[in-house]
Amino acid sequence: MGWYERDDVSTVVQYLRDSGKSSTIGLWGRSMGAVTALLHSNRDPSIAGIVCDSAFSDLKKLSNELAKKYTKMPNFVVSMGTKFIAKSVRDRAKFELDKVKPINHIKEAFIPALFGHATDDDFILPSHTETLHDAYAGEKNYVQFEGDHNTPRPQHFLDSVVIFFLNSLQVHTLVPQGKRDYSEKLQSIPSFNDEVGYAYNDDDEQLQYEGFQGEVTEEDMIRMAIEQSMKTHDSEKSNTGNNEEKEEAKAEDQENEFLMQAFSLDNDGKK
């Protein structure tokens, strides 16, 4: 969700710099990729520019919004259900849900940034990007466009990204002009089909997510992760301890039993 991926970005950036073959470096992320860029933004001021498409401002806030959307449960039930998600993240991924807050990092980020969000995105609401844009400390711009979370981005947004990077990466200064024949056909590169969520390699061979035969979007994966967190949560029972600890364990068992019933799960974690 961006917490560890920011270290991956740092490693890649350092590799590029050590190679001696790169000049200015920009980051372009979409959704969780945009979050990763923002989590890294206050750690490396030498990044020339960042494009953030559909980032969330706070992972816990997003989890609450998605839990309400998928479960249709009352707020107090969703609040308890979010505890399942937080514990599952802590046990499985070894980080705290509360710490994945790009909004806490960008107040100290001064890298030029272009924010973008689709107006009909009901997965990560546009309000997340609006909040991020308002709080961002550096030079910034915000572009809205039609579509939802997974639709291909319109040409006017892509044109805005190109102009942004031409300026922030100082292309006209660093790259000799007039050397390239722009009538030449661009070489083919691996592409990603946003509509179906499949990647393609140079031989046009479809690369699917392992274990899935149908279309799998980022929203599908998040939804499945939320459901899995709630289904597989096991309460920890202590066989030792004082009466207070036993009472706490008993209260937790009662809460877990209530949530299992509320979310219509049987003992095997199935709906």
Protein Blocks (a to p, Z undefined) as FASTA:
>chain_A
ZZmmmmmmmmmmmmmmmnopaccdcdddehjlmmmmmmmmmmmmmbgbdcdehiafblkl
mmmmmmmmmnopafklmmmmmmmmmmmmmmmnopafklmcfklmmmmccbdcdddddfkl
ckbgfklmmmmmmmpmbdcdddddeddfklccdfklmmmmmmmmmmmnommmmpcghkac
fkbccdddddddfknopacdfkopacddehiabdcdfklmmmmmmmmmmmmpccdddfbd
cfklmmmmmmmmmmmmmmmmmnopafkopZZ
